[in-house]
Amino acid sequence: HYIKESVIDEVVLQSLRKVTAFAREHSEEFYNMAMSNGELEAKEQLKDNENLRSEYEARIAQLENAISTLYMDRVTGRVTPERYDSLAGGYEKEQSELKQKLQELDSKTNVISAREKCVRDFIANAKKIVKVTEVTPAILRAFINRIEVYEKEVKYSRKCTNRINIRFSFTTTKAFEADGIMIGNEKIPTAV
């Protein structure tokens, strides 16, 4: 696909100005719009994760206590070595599975926290970098994750436009509109 760098710069600059202005001037609304995508589900998931975490931790403590008691029974001779090995192996397997589930819960919680951090960082950068006059590598790193340029629908056409998709540094899975510009999965037709 062929598109002039100046065209991409202009499209990115216009989009960046609109989105950062909206983030700067209406930061709370911007935050709510960016986080509203799945926010209710995220809150429910966090609540469920906390409940599961406490369940898993309680069960791990119970298993640790059971293993300790079983060991004492083995030492005093109340449990045969074969029975001890069988029971202890089962308890330790269950305990390791629960610890693995705890790690998975932590990673899910970290994803939700990282998303919120991305939105907050975007707003902070928008307030810090007020006037965007040109597209520089520092500006791109601060605000944009990726720019996708698609092929023209009609090959070799001079009048057909390329589609450009700008992925801003805050993550959203659903686009929303603010001040006349689609934010998120933005699709901008441009002439070459």
Phi and psi restraints in degrees (value plus and minus 20) as a CYANA .aco file:
   2 TYR   PHI    -140.5  -100.5
   2 TYR   PSI     107.6   147.6
   3 ILE   PHI    -172.4  -132.4
   3 ILE   PSI     120.4   160.4
   4 LYS   PHI     -91.2   -51.2
   4 LYS   PSI     124.4   164.4
   5 GLU   PHI     -81.8   -41.8
   5 GLU   PSI     -56.8   -16.8
   6 SER   PHI     -83.6   -43.6
   6 SER   PSI     -54.1   -14.1
   7 VAL   PHI     -88.2   -48.2
   7 VAL   PSI     -65.0   -25.0
   8 ILE   PHI     -82.1   -42.1
   8 ILE   PSI     -64.7   -24.7
   9 ASP   PHI     -77.6   -37.6
   9 ASP   PSI     -64.0   -24.0
  10 GLU   PHI     -86.1   -46.1
  10 GLU   PSI     -64.3   -24.3
  11 VAL   PHI     -83.7   -43.7
  11 VAL   PSI     -65.6   -25.6
  12 VAL   PHI     -83.9   -43.9
  12 VAL   PSI     -62.9   -22.9
  13 LEU   PHI     -81.9   -41.9
  13 LEU   PSI     -66.2   -26.2
  14 GLN   PHI     -81.1   -41.1
  14 GLN   PSI     -67.3   -27.3
  15 SER   PHI     -82.8   -42.8
  15 SER   PSI     -63.8   -23.8
  16 LEU   PHI     -82.0   -42.0
  16 LEU   PSI     -63.4   -23.4
  17 ARG   PHI     -81.0   -41.0
  17 ARG   PSI     -65.7   -25.7
  18 LYS   PHI     -85.7   -45.7
  18 LYS   PSI     -66.1   -26.1
  19 VAL   PHI     -88.2   -48.2
  19 VAL   PSI     -64.0   -24.0
  20 THR   PHI     -88.6   -48.6
  20 THR   PSI     -55.1   -15.1
  21 ALA   PHI     -83.4   -43.4
  21 ALA   PSI     -63.8   -23.8
  22 PHE   PHI     -83.9   -43.9
  22 PHE   PSI     -62.9   -22.9
  23 ALA   PHI     -84.7   -44.7
  23 ALA   PSI     -56.3   -16.3
  24 ARG   PHI     -94.3   -54.3
  24 ARG   PSI     -65.4   -25.4
  25 GLU   PHI    -102.5   -62.5
  25 GLU   PSI     -49.7    -9.7
  26 HIS   PHI    -148.7  -108.7
  26 HIS   PSI      37.3    77.3
  27 SER   PHI     -81.9   -41.9
  27 SER   PSI     -58.9   -18.9
  28 GLU   PHI     -88.0   -48.0
  28 GLU   PSI     -62.6   -22.6
  29 GLU   PHI     -85.1   -45.1
  29 GLU   PSI     -61.0   -21.0
  30 PHE   PHI     -80.6   -40.6
  30 PHE   PSI     -66.2   -26.2
  31 TYR   PHI     -79.6   -39.6
  31 TYR   PSI     -67.1   -27.1
  32 ASN   PHI     -82.5   -42.5
  32 ASN   PSI     -61.2   -21.2
  33 MET   PHI     -86.6   -46.6
  33 MET   PSI     -62.6   -22.6
  34 ALA   PHI     -88.9   -48.9
  34 ALA   PSI     -56.7   -16.7
  35 MET   PHI    -108.8   -68.8
  35 MET   PSI     -37.9     2.1
  36 SER   PHI     -83.0   -43.0
  36 SER   PSI     -47.0    -7.0
  37 ASN   PHI     -85.8   -45.8
  37 ASN   PSI      78.0   118.0
  38 GLY   PHI      63.1   103.1
  38 GLY   PSI      -9.6    30.4
  39 GLU   PHI     -84.9   -44.9
  39 GLU   PSI     -62.3   -22.3
  40 LEU   PHI     -81.9   -41.9
  40 LEU   PSI     -64.6   -24.6
  41 GLU   PHI     -83.8   -43.8
  41 GLU   PSI     -58.7   -18.7
  42 ALA   PHI     -84.5   -44.5
  42 ALA   PSI     -62.0   -22.0
  43 LYS   PHI     -84.3   -44.3
  43 LYS   PSI     -62.7   -22.7
  44 GLU   PHI     -83.9   -43.9
  44 GLU   PSI     -60.6   -20.6
  45 GLN   PHI     -84.8   -44.8
  45 GLN   PSI     -60.9   -20.9
  46 LEU   PHI     -81.3   -41.3
  46 LEU   PSI     -62.7   -22.7
  47 LYS   PHI     -83.4   -43.4
  47 LYS   PSI     -66.1   -26.1
  48 ASP   PHI     -82.0   -42.0
  48 ASP   PSI     -60.8   -20.8
  49 ASN   PHI     -81.4   -41.4
  49 ASN   PSI     -61.1   -21.1
  50 GLU   PHI     -85.0   -45.0
  50 GLU   PSI     -61.5   -21.5
  51 ASN   PHI     -83.7   -43.7
  51 ASN   PSI     -65.7   -25.7
  52 LEU   PHI     -82.9   -42.9
  52 LEU   PSI     -60.1   -20.1
  53 ARG   PHI     -79.1   -39.1
  53 ARG   PSI     -67.6   -27.6
  54 SER   PHI     -85.5   -45.5
  54 SER   PSI     -57.2   -17.2
  55 GLU   PHI     -82.3   -42.3
  55 GLU   PSI     -68.6   -28.6
  56 TYR   PHI     -82.8   -42.8
  56 TYR   PSI     -63.4   -23.4
  57 GLU   PHI     -85.0   -45.0
  57 GLU   PSI     -59.1   -19.1
  58 ALA   PHI     -84.8   -44.8
  58 ALA   PSI     -63.0   -23.0
  59 ARG   PHI     -86.7   -46.7
  59 ARG   PSI     -58.3   -18.3
  60 ILE   PHI     -81.9   -41.9
  60 ILE   PSI     -61.8   -21.8
  61 ALA   PHI     -84.6   -44.6
  61 ALA   PSI     -60.8   -20.8
  62 GLN   PHI     -81.9   -41.9
  62 GLN   PSI     -63.7   -23.7
  63 LEU   PHI     -84.4   -44.4
  63 LEU   PSI     -60.4   -20.4
  64 GLU   PHI     -81.6   -41.6
  64 GLU   PSI     -62.8   -22.8
  65 ASN   PHI     -84.5   -44.5
  65 ASN   PSI     -62.1   -22.1
  66 ALA   PHI     -84.0   -44.0
  66 ALA   PSI     -61.4   -21.4
  67 ILE   PHI     -84.0   -44.0
  67 ILE   PSI     -61.8   -21.8
  68 SER   PHI     -83.5   -43.5
  68 SER   PSI     -65.8   -25.8
  69 THR   PHI     -83.6   -43.6
  69 THR   PSI     -61.7   -21.7
  70 LEU   PHI     -82.1   -42.1
  70 LEU   PSI     -59.5   -19.5
  71 TYR   PHI     -83.6   -43.6
  71 TYR   PSI     -63.3   -23.3
  72 MET   PHI     -83.1   -43.1
  72 MET   PSI     -59.4   -19.4
  73 ASP   PHI     -84.5   -44.5
  73 ASP   PSI     -55.6   -15.6
  74 ARG   PHI     -87.3   -47.3
  74 ARG   PSI     -63.5   -23.5
  75 VAL   PHI     -84.3   -44.3
  75 VAL   PSI     -61.1   -21.1
  76 THR   PHI     -99.6   -59.6
  76 THR   PSI     -28.6    11.4
  77 GLY   PHI      71.7   111.7
  77 GLY   PSI     -12.1    27.9
  78 ARG   PHI     -95.4   -55.4
  78 ARG   PSI     -41.0    -1.0
  79 VAL   PHI    -143.9  -103.9
  79 VAL   PSI     116.7   156.7
  80 THR   PHI     -92.5   -52.5
  80 THR   PSI     135.6   175.6
  81 PRO   PHI     -77.9   -37.9
  81 PRO   PSI     -58.9   -18.9
  82 GLU   PHI     -84.9   -44.9
  82 GLU   PSI     -64.6   -24.6
  83 ARG   PHI     -85.0   -45.0
  83 ARG   PSI     -61.0   -21.0
  84 TYR   PHI     -79.2   -39.2
  84 TYR   PSI     -68.8   -28.8
  85 ASP   PHI     -80.2   -40.2
  85 ASP   PSI     -61.6   -21.6
  86 SER   PHI     -84.5   -44.5
  86 SER   PSI     -71.5   -31.5
  87 LEU   PHI     -87.0   -47.0
  87 LEU   PSI     -65.8   -25.8
  88 ALA   PHI     -82.9   -42.9
  88 ALA   PSI     -60.2   -20.2
  89 GLY   PHI     -80.9   -40.9
  89 GLY   PSI     -63.3   -23.3
  90 GLY   PHI     -84.1   -44.1
  90 GLY   PSI     -64.3   -24.3
  91 TYR   PHI     -83.2   -43.2
  91 TYR   PSI     -64.1   -24.1
  92 GLU   PHI     -86.7   -46.7
  92 GLU   PSI     -55.5   -15.5
  93 LYS   PHI     -84.7   -44.7
  93 LYS   PSI     -67.5   -27.5
  94 GLU   PHI     -81.0   -41.0
  94 GLU   PSI     -60.4   -20.4
  95 GLN   PHI     -83.6   -43.6
  95 GLN   PSI     -62.9   -22.9
  96 SER   PHI     -87.8   -47.8
  96 SER   PSI     -55.8   -15.8
  97 GLU   PHI     -83.8   -43.8
  97 GLU   PSI     -61.7   -21.7
  98 LEU   PHI     -85.4   -45.4
  98 LEU   PSI     -59.1   -19.1
  99 LYS   PHI     -84.6   -44.6
  99 LYS   PSI     -57.2   -17.2
 100 GLN   PHI     -83.9   -43.9
 100 GLN   PSI     -63.1   -23.1
 101 LYS   PHI     -83.0   -43.0
 101 LYS   PSI     -57.0   -17.0
 102 LEU   PHI     -81.9   -41.9
 102 LEU   PSI     -61.8   -21.8
 103 GLN   PHI     -83.4   -43.4
 103 GLN   PSI     -60.2   -20.2
 104 GLU   PHI     -83.3   -43.3
 104 GLU   PSI     -61.2   -21.2
 105 LEU   PHI     -81.6   -41.6
 105 LEU   PSI     -62.5   -22.5
 106 ASP   PHI     -81.8   -41.8
 106 ASP   PSI     -60.7   -20.7
 107 SER   PHI     -87.3   -47.3
 107 SER   PSI     -57.6   -17.6
 108 LYS   PHI     -83.8   -43.8
 108 LYS   PSI     -62.7   -22.7
 109 THR   PHI     -84.3   -44.3
 109 THR   PSI     -58.7   -18.7
 110 ASN   PHI     -85.0   -45.0
 110 ASN   PSI     -54.9   -14.9
 111 VAL   PHI     -83.8   -43.8
 111 VAL   PSI     -64.2   -24.2
 112 ILE   PHI     -84.6   -44.6
 112 ILE   PSI     -62.5   -22.5
 113 SER   PHI     -86.1   -46.1
 113 SER   PSI     -58.3   -18.3
 114 ALA   PHI     -85.3   -45.3
 114 ALA   PSI     -57.5   -17.5
 115 ARG   PHI     -82.9   -42.9
 115 ARG   PSI     -65.0   -25.0
 116 GLU   PHI     -83.1   -43.1
 116 GLU   PSI     -60.3   -20.3
 117 LYS   PHI     -82.5   -42.5
 117 LYS   PSI     -59.4   -19.4
 118 CYS   PHI     -81.7   -41.7
 118 CYS   PSI     -63.6   -23.6
 119 VAL   PHI     -86.2   -46.2
 119 VAL   PSI     -64.8   -24.8
 120 ARG   PHI     -82.3   -42.3
 120 ARG   PSI     -61.9   -21.9
 121 ASP   PHI     -83.4   -43.4
 121 ASP   PSI     -59.9   -19.9
 122 PHE   PHI     -81.8   -41.8
 122 PHE   PSI     -65.7   -25.7
 123 ILE   PHI     -83.6   -43.6
 123 ILE   PSI     -62.9   -22.9
 124 ALA   PHI     -82.6   -42.6
 124 ALA   PSI     -63.0   -23.0
 125 ASN   PHI     -84.9   -44.9
 125 ASN   PSI     -57.6   -17.6
 126 ALA   PHI     -84.7   -44.7
 126 ALA   PSI     -55.6   -15.6
 127 LYS   PHI     -95.9   -55.9
 127 LYS   PSI     -51.6   -11.6
 128 LYS   PHI     -97.2   -57.2
 128 LYS   PSI     -64.6   -24.6
 129 ILE   PHI    -120.6   -80.6
 129 ILE   PSI      70.9   110.9
 130 VAL   PHI     -99.8   -59.8
 130 VAL   PSI     -67.4   -27.4
 131 LYS   PHI    -127.5   -87.5
 131 LYS   PSI      92.8   132.8
 132 VAL   PHI    -123.2   -83.2
 132 VAL   PSI      88.0   128.0
 133 THR   PHI    -121.3   -81.3
 133 THR   PSI     -45.4    -5.4
 134 GLU   PHI    -169.4  -129.4
 134 GLU   PSI     140.2   180.2
 135 VAL   PHI    -107.8   -67.8
 135 VAL   PSI      93.3   133.3
 136 THR   PHI    -137.1   -97.1
 136 THR   PSI     143.5   183.5
 137 PRO   PHI     -77.5   -37.5
 137 PRO   PSI     -57.4   -17.4
 138 ALA   PHI     -85.0   -45.0
 138 ALA   PSI     -61.5   -21.5
 139 ILE   PHI     -84.3   -44.3
 139 ILE   PSI     -64.9   -24.9
 140 LEU   PHI     -80.3   -40.3
 140 LEU   PSI     -64.8   -24.8
 141 ARG   PHI     -83.8   -43.8
 141 ARG   PSI     -55.6   -15.6
 142 ALA   PHI     -93.1   -53.1
 142 ALA   PSI     -53.2   -13.2
 143 PHE   PHI    -139.6   -99.6
 143 PHE   PSI     -42.8    -2.8
 144 ILE   PHI    -145.5  -105.5
 144 ILE   PSI     113.2   153.2
 145 ASN   PHI    -105.6   -65.6
 145 ASN   PSI     -63.0   -23.0
 146 ARG   PHI    -178.9  -138.9
 146 ARG   PSI     126.3   166.3
 147 ILE   PHI    -142.8  -102.8
 147 ILE   PSI     102.1   142.1
 148 GLU   PHI    -129.7   -89.7
 148 GLU   PSI     108.1   148.1
 149 VAL   PHI    -132.6   -92.6
 149 VAL   PSI     103.8   143.8
 150 TYR   PHI    -118.5   -78.5
 150 TYR   PSI     141.7   181.7
 151 GLU   PHI     -89.0   -49.0
 151 GLU   PSI     137.9   177.9
 152 LYS   PHI     -88.9   -48.9
 152 LYS   PSI     130.5   170.5
 153 GLU   PHI     -88.3   -48.3
 153 GLU   PSI     -55.1   -15.1
 154 VAL   PHI    -131.9   -91.9
 154 VAL   PSI      93.4   133.4
 155 LYS   PHI     -83.8   -43.8
 155 LYS   PSI     121.5   161.5
 156 TYR   PHI      45.3    85.3
 156 TYR   PSI      -8.5    31.5
 157 SER   PHI     -99.7   -59.7
 157 SER   PSI     119.2   159.2
 158 ARG   PHI    -110.3   -70.3
 158 ARG   PSI     -36.1     3.9
 159 LYS   PHI    -121.3   -81.3
 159 LYS   PSI     -42.5    -2.5
 160 CYS   PHI     -92.9   -52.9
 160 CYS   PSI     129.7   169.7
 161 THR   PHI    -127.2   -87.2
 161 THR   PSI     136.6   176.6
 162 ASN   PHI    -106.9   -66.9
 162 ASN   PSI     128.3   168.3
 163 ARG   PHI    -117.2   -77.2
 163 ARG   PSI     112.8   152.8
 164 ILE   PHI    -138.4   -98.4
 164 ILE   PSI     111.7   151.7
 165 ASN   PHI    -136.2   -96.2
 165 ASN   PSI      96.5   136.5
 166 ILE   PHI    -123.0   -83.0
 166 ILE   PSI     102.0   142.0
 167 ARG   PHI    -124.7   -84.7
 167 ARG   PSI      88.8   128.8
 168 PHE   PHI     -94.3   -54.3
 168 PHE   PSI     145.0   185.0
 169 SER   PHI     -92.2   -52.2
 169 SER   PSI     -35.8     4.2
 170 PHE   PHI    -107.5   -67.5
 170 PHE   PSI     121.8   161.8
 171 THR   PHI    -114.7   -74.7
 171 THR   PSI     108.2   148.2
 172 THR   PHI    -157.3  -117.3
 172 THR   PSI     126.5   166.5
 173 THR   PHI    -121.3   -81.3
 173 THR   PSI     -29.6    10.4
 174 LYS   PHI    -151.6  -111.6
 174 LYS   PSI     117.6   157.6
 175 ALA   PHI     -97.5   -57.5
 175 ALA   PSI     134.1   174.1
 176 PHE   PHI    -160.3  -120.3
 176 PHE   PSI     138.9   178.9
 177 GLU   PHI    -126.9   -86.9
 177 GLU   PSI     115.4   155.4
 178 ALA   PHI    -162.2  -122.2
 178 ALA   PSI     103.4   143.4
 179 ASP   PHI      31.7    71.7
 179 ASP   PSI      23.4    63.4
 180 GLY   PHI      59.8    99.8
 180 GLY   PSI     -14.0    26.0
 181 ILE   PHI    -144.7  -104.7
 181 ILE   PSI     116.9   156.9
 182 MET   PHI     -97.0   -57.0
 182 MET   PSI     108.5   148.5
 183 ILE   PHI    -132.6   -92.6
 183 ILE   PSI     120.9   160.9
 184 GLY   PHI      94.6   134.6
 184 GLY   PSI    -126.3   -86.3
 185 ASN   PHI    -113.1   -73.1
 185 ASN   PSI      52.9    92.9
 186 GLU   PHI     -98.2   -58.2
 186 GLU   PSI     109.5   149.5
 187 LYS   PHI    -137.1   -97.1
 187 LYS   PSI      94.5   134.5
 188 ILE   PHI    -138.2   -98.2
 188 ILE   PSI      96.2   136.2
 189 PRO   PHI     -97.4   -57.4
 189 PRO   PSI     117.0   157.0
 190 THR   PHI    -155.0  -115.0
 190 THR   PSI     126.4   166.4
 191 ALA   PHI    -109.5   -69.5
 191 ALA   PSI     125.9   165.9
